[in-house]
């Protein structure tokens, strides 16, 4: 008889961590009966409905998610109250469905770990975030994570470093497979016409937020190159603004106007299936100004045979072999990003060469089979440990 496990997510969207959760549900569902707890409905619940029975997708709109506002003095009381409420709610879920193991899919959901401890169940914490901005709070929260978990999985060695070598902390790369694209691309004719004359088409898939995701560095780098070279460089930007940061559009629009890039930067918005658009890219760029734990979009681009450019911080440095399948640029430095893009303009033959290397790296280091083997072995070891 299959044992019951509970995966806890932090969002109803279908961005990086949520896509990884879907993969976990698929691979774990072969050997365990999976339940999923989420704070809201959305594209993620739609995807899960195609995998799980409806009764195993649990929603709690009061599931508490840490944000920067959680640590302001005026919010401390509310934070504590919601945390305690969550602990008892999850405790009830554990008992009702006879959950044997709880797997918290994000570092910003604090309650499941304590609920697991109270009920005597096993707990795994999956860390996909960089907590460098929370220096005062981090020693206490990281201790809470390790004390209330059997294992803390980090998606890259760069994220594991946050825990200073704790023996419960391990790194397991997310797994990816080489996709087969059959979907036709419903792209606007105006953009299609512009791309025909492009010397280089750059792709960027990420929510839009200044510094954190760094789209402004990409725009400025293109502007620098456009002034320096007589080349037509276009960028397709896939993704919406992070909720609450829509006001940053004014800054982005100002940069585009400053460098006269109105016909070269194309915003596609959120796409439920962005992968077909990757066919239009020559090079994929993730210009994040803060360390990426392990950018899933970089892996998607690599799996589709694209060269990649990313900043020299976080898990990106483990995904990109500098000078082999792409380039690392100096973090938050648009001039250096421009230099790296220029290398592809100067030597277009490297685009295919680096793209082939990207696929090879996926198959060797980041395959879905390898990820599945590592995760199932970990689960069996934890559940069999008395």
N, C-alpha and C positions, 0 to 999 in steps of 0.2 A: 504493500500500500504506500502511495506517495505521501511524503511528509509535506505539511503546509508551511509556506514561507510568505512573508510580507515584505514587499518593496515599497518604500516611502519616497515619493517625489516631492519637489518643491514648486512645481508649476504645471499649468495645463497646456503650455505652448509646445512647439516641436523644434526647439533649438538644441544646442549641443548636448547638455545633460539629459534632456528628455529623449533624444534619439538614442542615447546610450542605454537609457532605461528600457526602451522598446527592445533593443538587442538582448538585454539581460532577460527580459520576460520570455523571449523566444528560445534562448538557449537553456535557461533554467527550467522552462516548461516541459522539457523532454524528460526530466527526472523528478520534478517537484510540482506540487499544486500551488500555483502562484496567485497571490492576492496583491493588489496595488492600492495604496492610499495616496490621494492627491488633494490639494487645496481647492481645485477649481476644474470645471469642465473646459474643454478647448480642443485644439487639433490633436493633442496627445490622447485624450480620451477617445476621440474618433478612431485613432490608429489602434488603440488597445481593444476597442470593441470588435475589431477584426481578428483578434488573437484570443481574447479571454471571454468567458461568459460574463454577462452584464453584472451578475451578483458578486463577481470577484473584483469589480472596479469600485472602490469605496471613495466617497467624496466627503470632505470635511472642510467647509469654507473657513473654519476657525483654526485650521492647522497653522501653527505659528512659524513664520519664516523670519529669521534675523535679517535686519537691514541696518543701515548706518543710524537710523533714527532710534533703534532699539536701545542704544547705549546713552541716550541723552537722559539727564537726571529726571526730567519731567515725564519720561516714558517708562521709567524703571518699574513703577508699580503695575502698570498695564502689562509690561513684558512678563513679569513674574506671574501675574494672574493667568495670563494666556498659556504660559508654559505649564503651570500646574494643571490647568484644565485639560490641556493636550495629553499630559501624562496619563490622566485617568481615562480619557477617551480611548487612547491607544491600548491601555491596559484592558479595557472592555473588549476591544477588537481582538486582541491576542487570545483572550479566554473564549470568546464566542466562536472563533474559527479554529481554535486549537493550533495556533501558530507556533512553530518550533524555532524559527529563526527570523529575525528582523534585519532587513538590509536597508539602511538609510542612504539614499542615492546622492545626497548633497550635504555639504558641511554646514548649511544654513538652517537645517531643521533639527533643533536640539532635543525635542521631547522623546522620540522613540527609544533612545539609548537608555534613559532612566526607566521608561515603561518596561523595557526588556529585563532590566536588572530586577525590578520589583516582582515581576512574574517568573523570574528564574529562567528566562529564555536567553538564547544566544543572540549576540548583536554584532553586525558588521557595519562599519562606517566607510563610505566611499567618498573620498575627497577629490573634488574637481575644481576647487577654488584656491586662489592665492590670498592669504590673510595678512599680507604685509602692511596693510593700512591700519591694522588693529593691534599695534605693538603692545599697548598696555593690557589689553584684554586677552591677547593670544596665549600667554603662558597658562592662564587659568582655564581657558576653553580647550586648549590642546590637551591639558591634563585630564579634563572631563572626558574628552573623546577617547583617550587611551585607557582610562580607568573603567569606562563603561562599555567597552567593546572587546570582543575576542581578537579582532584584527581591524586595522585601519588600512584600507586600500587607497593608495594614491595613484593617479592616472599617469604620473611621470616621476622620474627621480627628482626633478626640480621641485615638485610639490612635496615629496617625501622629506626633503631637506628641512622643511618647516618644523619637523618634529625632532630634529637634532639626534637622529640615530636611535630612536626608541625601538625596542625589540618587537613591539606589536605592529609596527608600521612596515608595510611592504609596497612595492610598486608593481602594478600590472597594467600594461598598455591596453587601451581600448582596441578592439579588433575590427578590421574592415575587410570587405571582400571586393573583388573587381566587378563592378556593376555592368549590366548589359543595358544600354540605352536604346529604347525603341520609340519613345515619345517624340512627336513632332514639336518643334519650338514655335509657339504662337507669338513671334516677336513683331513689334511695330515696323512697318515698312520703312519709315523714316530712319530708324536706328540701323536697320539692315543695310540701307543705302550708305549711311555714314561709315559703317564698318568695312564695306567693300574696299574703300580707299585707305584704310588704316595701315600704318606700318607696324603697329603692335597693338593688340587688344589685351588689356589687363582685366582680370576678374577679381571681385572681392565680395565674399558672402559673409555677412555678420550683421547683427543689430548695429544701428548707428549710434555712437556716443563718442563725443570728443575725448581725446587722450586714451580712455579705456580701450576703445576699439580702433581709434586712430585714423579714421577715414580722412581727416584733415591733412595728415602727413602724406597720404597717397595723392590727394588733390594737389598739394603744394609741390610734391615731387614731379608730377606731370607738368605743372606750370613751369617749374625750373627747366625741365628738359625742352618744353615747347619754345621757351625763349632762347635756349642754347642751340637747339638743332632744328633743322628744317624737316621735322618728322611729325607725322600725325599719330598721336598716341591717344587711344580711347580707353575708357574704363566703364565696365558694367558693374554697378553697385547693387547687390541684392540684399534686401533686409529693410526693416522699418526702424524708426527711432525707438530707443528704449523708452518705455512708458514713463512720462514725467520729464523727459529730456527733449521733447519736441521743439522747445525753444532754441535748441542748438542749430536748427535748420538755418537760422539767420546767419550764423557764423559760416556754415558750409556754403551757403549761397554767396556770401561776401567773398570767400576765397575763389570760388568759380568765376565770379565777376572780375576779381582782381587780375586773374591770369587769362581772362577771355576764353574760358573753357566750356562755354554754354553748350556747344555742339559736340563736346568730347566726353563729358561725364554724363552717364545715363543711369538714372535711378529706377530700378525695377520694382521696388517695394518688396513686401514679403511674398514669397512664392512657395506654395505647398510642395512643389516638386522642382527644386532649383537645378538638379543635376543635368537635365537636358541642355540648359544654357551654358554649361561648362564647355560644350562643343565649340562655342564661339570664342573661348579664351585662348590666347597664346601662352599666357603666364598667369598664375594665380598669386595674389598678394594678400597677406593678412598683416596689416600695418599696426597692430595693437601697441599702444604706448605703455600698457601695464602687462606684466607677465601672463601669458596664456598657460593655463595648466596643461592642456594637451588639445590643441585646436582640432576638433572633428572635421571642420571644413578643409583644413590643410590635408587631412587624410583622404577626404573625398576627392580633392583635386589630384592628389598623388595616385589614387586608385584609378583615375581616369587618364593617367599618363601625362599630367601637366607638370612643368617645372614650377617651383614655388619660391616665393620670397617672403621672409618673415623677420621680425626683430630678434636680436640676439639676447633674449630673455625668456625665462620659464621653459616649459616643455617644448616650445618651438625648436630649441637648440638640439633636442633629441630626435625630432622629426626630419629636420633638414640637415643633410650632410653638405656643408658649405663647399660650393664649387663642384659638387657631384650631381645633385638633383635640384639645386637651386642656390640661393644666396641668403645669408643673414646680414641685415643692415643694423647699424648702430641705433639702439632703441631711442625713439622720439627724435630722430634726426632725418628730416625730409631730404636734406642734401645728400646724405649717404644712401638713402633709399633711391634717389634719382640716379646716383652712380651705379647702383646694382641693376636698375632697369636698363640703363644705358648699355650695360654689358651684353644684354640680349639684342639690343638694336645694332651694336657693333658686330656681333657674331651670331646671326640668326640660326646657324646650324646647331647651336647648342640647345635650342628649344626642344627639338626632337630627342637629342642625346640625353638631356637632363630628364625629359619626360619618361623615357624608357627606364632610367635609373629610379625614378619615383615608383614605378610599378614594381620593380625588383625589390625595393626597400619594403614596400607593403607586404609582399609575399614572404620576405625573409624575417622581418621583425614585427609586423603589425597585422598578421593574418587573423581572420575571424576564428579559424580552427585553433590557433595557438591561444587566443584569448579564452575560447570555450574550455580548452583543456585546463588552463590555469584556474579559471573560476570554478569549475566543477570539482577539481582536486581540493581547492580551498574549502568549498562547502562540505565535502565529505569529511575532511579532516576535522572541521569545527563541530559538525553534528555527531561525529563518532567519538569526540573527546568528552570524557566524563568529568 
